[in-house]
Structure formats: C-alpha cells, structure tokens
Amino acid sequence: MSEDESPLQPGTERIMHAVVTGGAGFLGSHLVDSLLEDGFRVTVLDNYGSGREENLAHVESSRLTVQKHDVRDPFPEFKTVDVVYHMASRASPEDFTSHAVEIALTNSQGTKHALECARDHDARALIASTSEVYGNAGEHPQSETYNGNVNIRGPRAPYDESKRFSEALAVAYERKYEMDIRTARIFNTFGPRMDPNDGRVVPNFLTQALRGEDLTIYGDGSQTRSFCYVSDLIAGIRAIADAPAEVAAGDVFNVGNTEEISIQELTDVILDVVDTDSGMTYKPLPQDDPEVRRPDISKITSQFDWKPSISLRTGLKRTIPYFEQRLTDD
Ligand SMILES: NC(=O)c1ccc[n+]([C@@H]2O[C@H](COP(=O)([O-])OP(=O)(O)OC[C@H]3O[C@@H](n4cnc5c(N)ncnc54)[C@H](O)[C@@H]3O)[C@@H](O)[C@H]2O)c1
C-alpha cells in the first residue's frame, strides 16, 4: 500500500499511528502485519521476553518502528498516537510460575503505562485480555457477562488475576478520564509464529508429532478447548478496535472459535494431519486446568458481523510448515 492510501487522522493530513505493545510476539506480529497492510504507521514496544526479532524480520515497510522497551517502564515520548494495542504479556503456562512477578506487573504496571499513553494522546486503546479471566468456568459456553471462577492463590493466578486487574484498570480509566477503551477476551489461538516450546496444547502436540514422539495428554483428555486460527483472531481484534466509539467504547468482547473439541479428539486430528508414528502418553492434570472452554461469540458476531472462517484442520495445515521450519532451525 502506498502512503497515499494510508488511513488519515480525520481533519489532518497525518497517517494514523498505532502503538503495539508485544508486537514482536505471536499475535502482536500478525496484528502489526494487518495494521501495516491497512496503511497505519506502527511503533512496536517489546522487551523480547517471549517475542522474537524474527517475527517482524519479513517487514520491509518504512512505516514500522520497533523499539526494545519493557512496558513495566513508562512509555517513550511520541508526537502523536491514534491507537494503543496493549498485547504485551507472556501467555505461556510454562511461564506462569517461572515469570510470575514479571507477568503480574506487565498486566498491571504495563497496562497503566499503555492507558497513560492513550490518555496523553487522546487515543483509543485496545486491551488484550484472555478467556483465563473465566477460570475454571461454572458457565458454559462463557459469555462476557460471566464473572469467572479463578483461584486467586493457584499457580495460574499471576496471569489470570493480573489480566482481571488489567480489565478493571481499563474500566477505571475509561470512567475517570472518559477514554475510549475496548477489551478483547482472547480464547485459545494458534498459527505460524507461535513458539514451539510455548507449552500450550497445539504447539506441544505439533512439536511431538513432527518429532515422532508420543503426544502428552494431561488428565484423561476429556477436557475441552476451542481453537481459533490466527488470521481469524486478528480480524476479530481489528473489528473491535476499528468500530465506531458509539458501539464499542468501554465494552468487552469475547473473540475466539466456537468449534469445541476434547483434547483426546484433538490428538486424532493432529495424527491425521501430520504424517507420524507418534502414540500417546498420559500425565496428571495440572492444578486449576480449566475443564471446558468455549466462547460465546454472539456479541461480537451480532455487533460487528465477525465470526471465524478457518477450521481447525485447515489452520493446522497452514501452521505445520512453520513448525517444521522452526524445528529444523532450532
Ligand atoms: N495466544 C493465545 O491463545 C492468547 C489467548 C489469550 C490471550 N492472549 C493474550 O494475547 C497477548 C499476546 O499473546 P501471544 O500468544 O502473542 O504471546 P507472545 O508471548 O507470543 O507475545 C507476547 C509479547 O509480549 C512481549 N512482552 C511480554 N512482557 C513484556 C513486557 N513487560 N514489556 C514489553 N514486552 C513484553 C513478549 O516479548 C512478546 O513479544 C497477551 O496479552 C496474551 O495474554 C493470547
């Protein structure tokens, strides 16, 4: 896209500027691609804790600036900002214990700094929350009105509770300073640029299957998940962020795929799409692992006409070449 086609700040000749925290991560880097494609100028703030320079190495646009920055520190000065996407946060369950304090502060101190940046520039903000705010849900599927069931002292608490705080802080800023803040509750998403060592079930199974190792099932495999392909997820995030203030400001939206399958069934799909001799091994279920997970997406679908279009099988086929490459490179 040429600069002439870039979205302009209404009433000015200025190209819209998006700040993306966590833009070198899995979801953040796909979001950056989407914003650049639509002509935005984009500044990424990332500490490379779980992100990688390689995730943005393909970008040739002069409209992208990447700054190594930890969002627990106040943001650098910018001349103008139109929208802040706060995507920074380690999201791998492997990190919930080893990086507990960092995660808790990224979703509290880091959210504060993202909101302050938006406030300073009278910009819109989108906060990346998570289905983990629902915890081991007592309502199924989970809708935005369900208040959740999170163990505040459990091993997942530094992530789950800090995301809940992040949302609460966003609501407080929105009310006190009359800001335009939207929150996306993201459900399990997968795709290229996901870290093979991430510890979540899709990268675990793909890595094990491609190496010919047994797939590790925690518990008896009856627990369910719903997996969203990354391009669908990014379209959902953009639908929330781009909607007019009258219909989206101050609101929260689930975004994810409603195709729910058990972990046992997922192994069948993986063994079908990867050519492998892998079998299965069983290990005890980790503490506080949610038993069921499926978003109710009726709100985002009815308001923005968004729904996922990529099936699990198609998404896996698109993801496998990336994992094959990473396993060869690493
Ligand atoms: N992928 C999913 O299925 C999923 C599900 C629910 C919510 N989310 C949320 O989406 C966002 C992105 O997740 P992801 O899967 O892309 O994870 P990721 O680990 O690939 O990306 C997170 C990025 O944030 C950066 N980061 C972490 N802490 C930081 C800090 N203090 N300062 C600056 N940068 C920091 C990391 O280096 C990384 O680039 C997170 O907020 C996560 O909680 C993701």
The ligand as a Gaussian input file, in Angstrom:
#p B3LYP/6-31G(d) Opt

LIG

0 1
 N       -2.250000     -16.794000      22.008000
 C       -3.349000     -17.006000      22.699000
 O       -4.003000     -18.046000      22.521000
 C       -3.848000     -15.989000      23.691000
 C       -5.011000     -16.297000      24.408000
 C       -5.485000     -15.362000      25.314000
 C       -4.865000     -14.137000      25.481000
 N       -3.727000     -13.875000      24.777000
 C       -3.086000     -12.573000      25.015000
 O       -2.622000     -12.024000      23.797000
 C       -1.398000     -11.312000      24.015000
 C       -0.319000     -11.860000      23.095000
 O       -0.114000     -13.247000      23.374000
 P        0.801000     -14.166000      22.455000
 O        0.184000     -15.502000      22.409000
 O        1.111000     -13.462000      21.192000
 O        2.091000     -14.287000      23.363000
 P        3.637000     -13.994000      22.992000
 O        4.425000     -14.432000      24.180000
 O        3.980000     -14.593000      21.678000
 O        3.655000     -12.429000      22.840000
 C        3.751000     -11.561000      23.926000
 C        4.743000     -10.478000      23.570000
 O        4.803000      -9.538000      24.658000
 C        6.171000      -9.256000      24.938000
 N        6.258000      -8.880000      26.345000
 C        5.964000      -9.630000      27.430000
 N        6.163000      -8.923000      28.559000
 C        6.589000      -7.691000      28.170000
 C        6.979000      -6.519000      28.878000
 N        6.968000      -6.466000      30.214000
 N        7.369000      -5.441000      28.159000
 C        7.386000      -5.483000      26.801000
 N        7.049000      -6.571000      26.081000
 C        6.650000      -7.662000      26.762000
 C        6.903000     -10.537000      24.602000
 O        8.291000     -10.366000      24.379000
 C        6.159000     -10.995000      23.358000
 O        6.705000     -10.430000      22.197000
 C       -1.069000     -11.472000      25.502000
 O       -1.538000     -10.347000      26.194000
 C       -1.858000     -12.699000      25.904000
 O       -2.192000     -12.686000      27.264000
 C       -3.209000     -14.776000      23.901000

